[in-house]
């Protein structure tokens, strides 16, 4: 929890400094767009963070996000009454990918890095095949769903409320239920958890299913936000941003340590940092370097804290 609060404090300090240096940071338009991006990327970070608590990793969330968003677009624009069907298809696709990867990892014992890296490539290829590599969007029907992104409640954009709801649910499960305690035990010592009677295989599979489901939901929201997705590039790099946010917020790459608050705080810090680089006219091709540096710093802090606890 200490790392989460430190990250949150650093994010607030960064926001204040950027607002002083660049007044445009505090404009209603910029803060609104920033809040929406935090909401969308935060959903991915929470899903990936839960997987990381088990000692695993999910590199496929960017591709799953693209697949679900484009499947939603294809279904939603095909019929005037395809709303529920489109949501079911998009969320079901993400859940299915998560369950499939979880099965390969938990029941067949394949390495999470290999499985999800292959998932990244396979899902991306399937997405391009299903869409014939053509960009797809909501077209004229985009206005029907635009309120999910554009509207605000009590002055806070809806995507941030969605993130708050999903984060609250995840935190409740992780920190207040037996299931959550078992998940932390799995990440801390898999063998001890198994010998203690925990169904580690089902638990691990559940974590990947949750990650896939949240990635799918974020994909639909990204589609509504942009109104168009390109199969080859949609969601590219989102997995690294999600991992970086979780690590910066205190989620250990080795598993067994981390909080939902830290995952969200990591998203805040990285989104503030990337927004600052844009406003201060730092070249955008350095965005990847920012995520890479964040992961490296987070991993270093994790290793340092582990040595101090010994």
Rosetta blueprint (number, residue, H / E / L):
1 X L
2 X H
3 X H
4 X H
5 X H
6 X H
7 X H
8 X H
9 X H
10 X H
11 X H
12 X H
13 X H
14 X H
15 X H
16 X H
17 X H
18 X H
19 X H
20 X H
21 X H
22 X L
23 X H
24 X H
25 X H
26 X H
27 X L
28 X H
29 X H
30 X H
31 X H
32 X H
33 X H
34 X H
35 X H
36 X H
37 X H
38 X H
39 X H
40 X H
41 X H
42 X H
43 X H
44 X H
45 X H
46 X H
47 X H
48 X H
49 X H
50 X H
51 X H
52 X H
53 X H
54 X L
55 X L
56 X L
57 X L
58 X L
59 X L
60 X L
61 X H
62 X H
63 X H
64 X H
65 X H
66 X H
67 X H
68 X H
69 X H
70 X H
71 X H
72 X H
73 X H
74 X H
75 X H
76 X H
77 X L
78 X L
79 X L
80 X L
81 X L
82 X L
83 X H
84 X H
85 X H
86 X H
87 X H
88 X H
89 X H
90 X H
91 X H
92 X H
93 X H
94 X H
95 X H
96 X H
97 X H
98 X H
99 X H
100 X H
101 X H
102 X H
103 X H
104 X H
105 X H
106 X H
107 X L
108 X L
109 X L
110 X L
111 X L
112 X H
113 X H
114 X H
115 X H
116 X H
117 X H
118 X H
119 X H
120 X H
121 X H
122 X H
123 X H
124 X H
125 X H
126 X H
127 X H
128 X H
129 X H
130 X H
131 X L
132 X L
133 X L
134 X L
135 X L
136 X E
137 X E
138 X L
139 X H
140 X H
141 X H
142 X H
143 X H
144 X H
145 X L
146 X L
147 X H
148 X H
149 X H
150 X H
151 X L
152 X E
153 X E
154 X L
155 X L
156 X E
157 X E
158 X H
159 X H
160 X H
161 X H
162 X H
163 X H
164 X H
165 X H
166 X H
167 X H
168 X H
169 X H
170 X H
171 X H
172 X H
173 X H
174 X H
175 X H
176 X H
177 X L
178 X H
179 X H
180 X H
181 X H
182 X H
183 X H
184 X H
185 X H
186 X H
187 X H
188 X H
189 X L
190 X H
191 X H
192 X H
193 X H
194 X H
195 X H
196 X L
197 X L
198 X L
199 X L
200 X H
201 X H
202 X H
203 X H
204 X H
205 X H
206 X H
207 X H
208 X H
209 X H
210 X H
211 X H
212 X H
213 X H
214 X H
215 X H
216 X H
217 X H
218 X H
219 X H
220 X H
221 X H
222 X H
223 X H
224 X H
225 X H
226 X H
227 X L
228 X E
229 X E
230 X L
231 X L
232 X L
233 X L
234 X L
235 X L
236 X L
237 X L
238 X H
239 X H
240 X H
241 X H
242 X H
243 X H
244 X H
245 X H
246 X H
247 X H
248 X H
249 X L
250 X L
251 X L
252 X L
253 X L
254 X L
255 X L
256 X L
257 X L
258 X L
259 X L
260 X H
261 X H
262 X H
263 X H
264 X H
265 X H
266 X H
267 X H
268 X H
269 X H
270 X H
271 X H
272 X H
273 X H
274 X H
275 X H
276 X H
277 X H
278 X H
279 X H
280 X L
281 X L
282 X L
283 X L
284 X H
285 X H
286 X H
287 X H
288 X H
289 X H
290 X H
291 X H
292 X H
293 X H
294 X H
295 X H
296 X H
297 X H
298 X H
299 X H
300 X H
301 X H
302 X H
303 X H
304 X H
305 X H
306 X H
307 X H
308 X H
309 X H
310 X L
